[in-house]
Amino acid sequence: MGTTLFTSCSFSCSWRYYQHTERRLSSFKTSVACSRGSELVDGDGETELYRTGDVKRRSVLLSGASLISSTTLGFPGDGLAVVKQGPLAGRIPGLSEPDEQGWRTYRRPDDKSGGHGVGWSPIIPYAFSVPQEWEEVPVSIADLGGTEIDLRFASPKEGRLFVIVAPVLRFADNLGDNATIEKIGPPEKVINAFGPEVIGENVEGRVLSTNVAEHSGRTYYQYELEPPHILITATAAGNRLYMFNVTGSGLQWKRHYKDLKRIAESFRVV
């Protein structure tokens, strides 16, 4: 109700301002026609100097439109209410407070926007841990992985991570709505099929190690690739494949490998 009243008031005020601007414009055009290069005095007693050749209809109309838009949309202005936007879709906080070691846990909020492809179910939440200085960074559809990158985090000192959430029907049509990583294939098949999604090129000869872990009945494939330096944790849930990717520069890899590996191994679909 409060939103409706505010919107109605904004529109009413905008309309009155529009009518007032139209009257001012009409008076202005008449005055210009009668007073070439002379001093013009508006109805409020404010004085302005205009020359006929300097005033163009388009600029006057655009100025009026700009003022009307400012009132209607709630842009800042003298005496105008400013509409503050709430949290942006995809940017809902999900970080816990730091623990005793200075690590925080991120859990994807249940109401966070997302979901790739029309008709797909909501993304099953996932979680992971990062040192305190790691922060969420914006995701661009121009990034490697495009719209299937669901989240990015980074630390200027240690490295960066990103989460790819891809519908399994892109790769197999018989997995149903309760896919598992085992149904998609063994570790070698999964990294060969999905590794290029992560590094943008073939992964042949780049896989240094492979490990299979199980947590709460769900299987995770863990890989280390070089070059580029990257740790990948893959699993499946619902009708999606999750790929959690942790990487860094050569110097970051050398100095913070233990932290990067701990981050990669902390990934869970909850």
Secondary structure, DSSP 8 states (H G I E B T S, - for coil): -HHHHHHHHHHHHHHHHHHHHHHHHHHHHHHHHH-TTSEEE-TTS-EEE--GGG--HHHHHHHHHHHHHHHHHT---TT---------TT----B----TTSEEEEE--TT----SSTT------EEEEEETT-EE----TTSTTGGGEEEEEEETTTEEEEEEEEEGGGT-SS-TTS--HHHH--HHHHHHHHHHHHHSS--TTTEEEEEEEEETTEEEEEEEETTTTEEEEEEEETTEEEEEEEE--HHHHHHHHHHHHHHHHT-EE-
